[in-house]
Amino acid sequence: MTRAYNFNAGPAAIPLEVLEQAQAQFVDYEGAGMALMEMSHRSATYEKVNQEAQDLLRELMNIPDNYKILFLQGGASTQFAMIPMNFLSEGKVGAYVDTGAWAGKAVKEAKITGEAVVVASSKEDNYMRVPQAADIVVPDNAAYVHITSNETIGGVQFKDFPQLANVPLIADMSSDILSRPVDVSKFGMIYAGAQKNLGPSGVTVVIVREDLIADSPKHIATMLRYDTHAKANSLYNTPPSFSVYMVGLVLKWIKAKGGLAALEQFNLDKTKLIYDVIDESNGFYTGCANKEDRSTMNITFRIKDQDEELEKKFIKESEAAGFVGLKGHRDVGGLRASTYNAVPLENCAALAQFMKDFQQRNG
Ligand SMILES: *Cc1c(COP(=O)(O)O)cnc(C)c1O
């Protein structure tokens, strides 16, 4: 088998070693005579899978003891709704930093449930930068400040996080969780759909400070309350057991790679290969994002004054050469290479070479 050069934005590449291990355990999980997917989620075997994934995540991200780790369903999109439901009590507002498409969806969902205000926005810059911490003005009655640490579609990423005095910071880290070390204690909550950096779709990881979920409002449906899942150790109802198992394997892979500091360097090395081609192309390629805010996960770029014909040609020829997923999101256009943790350095080197060759032929 030849592995594709997979630059998909999500679902996205999963480490080959992880897929192979899952394959080896697929039919007969640890001699049980059945697949993990066929087992009770109340079995000791699954409880171990559930616990080990949590323990590894806690270790890798250095998550303090007063934080709960939850494995939920419904994707990051359901978190857009659960956050205001659980945290916007009477008289409180949700404060949102508007950095693009995903942040916008979070705001929209919060407005269904309660009051939400945008406290900083990069809309005027077409979302091609992230607001500075100093631009964020937090209202006195804010229940939280919500940011999107990496905007998957625009390709911009917070390099430093806003330091807030008395209000919890909540971050949608769907597209850059585990790509670099972060100080979890600076956040009230972090959440991420798994399908970019953590494994397959189907599970959403929530890391939340215990005191924030001590008494979720009683009028919320049981399944949509954080305390339900915290009390049940993410086993209130049937969990997405296979997805959680896969996340556990990805976490083991990250640990074997040397942890988050090593991964951060790995990701910087990978993206440098591609950003350098863009920056040294004499304007043949242009990066969409402001340089300081460029993402190490999603590289967005255009070709020659946004020449759509040439961009189509690039996509077509790249596909013929074994590259997958380079078409930009329709909101931004152009091209996008998603270089998540599981994307090997060699694939980025191959893309950089392809880009240079394409410029030679078409420059
Ligand atoms: C992909 C993505 C989402 C949506 O995730 P779902 O799991 O599909 O709901 C939300 N936020 C960000 C930053 C994303 O990249």
The ligand as an SDF file (V2000), in Angstrom:
LIG
                    3D

 15 15  0  0  0  0  0  0  0  0999 V2000
  -13.5650   21.1730   13.2440 C   0  0  0  0  0  0  0  0  0  0  0  0
  -13.7670   22.2380   14.2390 C   0  0  0  0  0  0  0  0  0  0  0  0
  -14.9700   22.3770   14.9540 C   0  0  0  0  0  0  0  0  0  0  0  0
  -16.1720   21.4980   14.7060 C   0  0  0  0  0  0  0  0  0  0  0  0
  -16.0030   20.2660   15.2180 O   0  0  0  0  0  0  0  0  0  0  0  0
  -17.1690   19.1570   15.1570 P   0  0  0  0  0  0  0  0  0  0  0  0
  -16.5610   18.0740   15.9780 O   0  0  0  0  0  0  0  0  0  0  0  0
  -17.3710   18.8120   13.7240 O   0  0  0  0  0  0  0  0  0  0  0  0
  -18.3900   19.7370   15.7630 O   0  0  0  0  0  0  0  0  0  0  0  0
  -15.0490   23.3690   15.9040 C   0  0  0  0  0  0  0  0  0  0  0  0
  -14.0240   24.1970   16.1380 N   0  0  0  0  0  0  0  0  0  0  0  0
  -12.8600   24.1200   15.4660 C   0  0  0  0  0  0  0  0  0  0  0  0
  -11.7570   25.0610   15.7720 C   0  0  0  0  0  0  0  0  0  0  0  0
  -12.7060   23.1350   14.4920 C   0  0  0  0  0  0  0  0  0  0  0  0
  -11.5430   23.0380   13.8280 O   0  0  0  0  0  0  0  0  0  0  0  0
  1  2  1  0
  2  3  1  0
  2 14  2  0
  3  4  1  0
  3 10  2  0
  4  5  1  0
  5  6  1  0
  6  7  2  0
  6  8  1  0
  6  9  1  0
 10 11  1  0
 11 12  2  0
 12 13  1  0
 12 14  1  0
 14 15  1  0
M  END
$$$$
